[in-house]
Amino acid sequence: MPFTIVRQDITKMKVDAIVNAANTELLMGGGVCGAIFNAAGAKELQEACDKKSPIKTGDAVITPGFKLPAKFVIHAAGPVYICITGTVV
């Protein structure tokens, strides 16, 4: 199977689905998540997410893409890692 790397704005790609790294409450975040919400229509996408939240870490849900060229958005909640460093005295 061929493998192709595409460098593109995910909010402008005409594809079946894009994946959003979501929080478990499916709330609009910053960065890529915020860009996806803004391009899709933040109000509409948030309303769709509210109907499916909360989800557990490791779960995913799908919503329509609304104003995105992508038909669907898959919201996947991954783990949050906190790195704690200390100084040995």
C-alpha positions, 0 to 999 in steps of 0.5 A: 500500500502506498504511503504519502505524506501531505503537508496541508492545512487540515481544515482545508482538506477535502477528505472523508474525516479528520481527527481532532485530539480532543479533551474528554469534555469535547470542549473547544481548545486552542491550537489545531483543535481551535482551528478545527472548531473555528473552520467548522463553525464553533457553535454548531460543532460544540453543540454536536460535541455537547450531545456526545460528551463526556468521553473517557480517555482512549475513546473517540466519537464522530460528528459532522464536519459542518462547514469543513470540506471534511465530511466528519470530525473524529474526536479522540481523547488521548492521555495527558502526560505530566512530566515532573522533574526535580533537582537532586541536592 
